[in-house]
Amino acid sequence: MAGQPVRLRGGLCALPLRSARSLWSAGLGAAEPRALRGLVLVVAGTGLITPAVGVEVFAMPVIGRLYLEGGAGVAPALASIYRGPMTVVMIVGLLMVALGAIELARAIRQDGGLPGWGGVILAIGLTLWLPLLPRPVRILDGLMLGLGGIGLAWAIWRRGATAVR
């Protein structure tokens, strides 16, 4: 049970990377250079987001426990964490993921072999993927990621099944 938040947040951080890699490896023909640019942006952005996820998973529970045990002096640590360079690095990473997702969606539409609506919905979901937003917005965002991802995964799976026949 204690490891559940670590696995959940780690999986969420890997989501953009897995999505981009699957789309790029689908073979987008003439759109492949654009897809490769999108993949590189998503991978680099995910790398910049990962340290913030590590702080959330490992440091925040410790700070919270210390505060609940009467350590009022730890509260300023929160401000220095969230108003420091970690937030800037995370926002740059989120922008890179968004730009990469848009490039992948453009490559999907340019190629025409995968459903363009799936690429657009996935790109919108990854563009709006911001952990600082309220929970209802994050839930809607997750639904968009799921819908776009399922549409694209279905098309990639069908394309592979057709190629085997």
ZIDAHU-V923395 format. One record per backbone hydrogen bond with DSSP energy under -1.0 kcal/mol. CO is the residue of the C=O (numbers start at 1). NH is the residue of the N-H. Records with the same first field share a line. If there is no record, write none. Layout:
CO = NH, NH
This chain:
1 = 4
3 = 7
4 = 8
5 = 9
6 = 10
7 = 11
8 = 12
9 = 13
10 = 14
14 = 18
15 = 19
16 = 20
17 = 21
18 = 22
19 = 23
20 = 24
21 = 25
24 = 27
28 = 31
29 = 32
31 = 35
32 = 36
33 = 37
34 = 38
35 = 39
36 = 40
37 = 41
38 = 42
39 = 43
40 = 44
41 = 45
42 = 46
43 = 47
44 = 48
45 = 49
46 = 50
49 = 53
50 = 54
51 = 55
52 = 56
53 = 57
54 = 58
55 = 59, 60
59 = 63
60 = 64
61 = 65
62 = 66
63 = 67
64 = 68
65 = 69
66 = 71
67 = 70
70 = 72
71 = 74
72 = 75
74 = 77
75 = 78
76 = 80
77 = 81
78 = 82
79 = 83
85 = 89
86 = 90
87 = 91
88 = 92
89 = 93
90 = 94
91 = 95
92 = 96
93 = 97
94 = 98
95 = 99
96 = 100
97 = 101
98 = 102
99 = 103
100 = 104
101 = 105
102 = 106
103 = 107
104 = 108
105 = 109
106 = 110
107 = 111
108 = 112
115 = 119
116 = 120
117 = 121
118 = 122
119 = 123
120 = 124
121 = 125
122 = 126
123 = 127
124 = 128
128 = 130
130 = 133
134 = 138
135 = 139
136 = 140
137 = 141
138 = 142
139 = 143
140 = 144
141 = 145
142 = 146
143 = 147
144 = 148
145 = 149
146 = 150
147 = 151
148 = 152
149 = 153
150 = 154
151 = 155
152 = 156
153 = 157
154 = 158
155 = 159
156 = 160
157 = 161
158 = 162
159 = 163
160 = 164
161 = 165
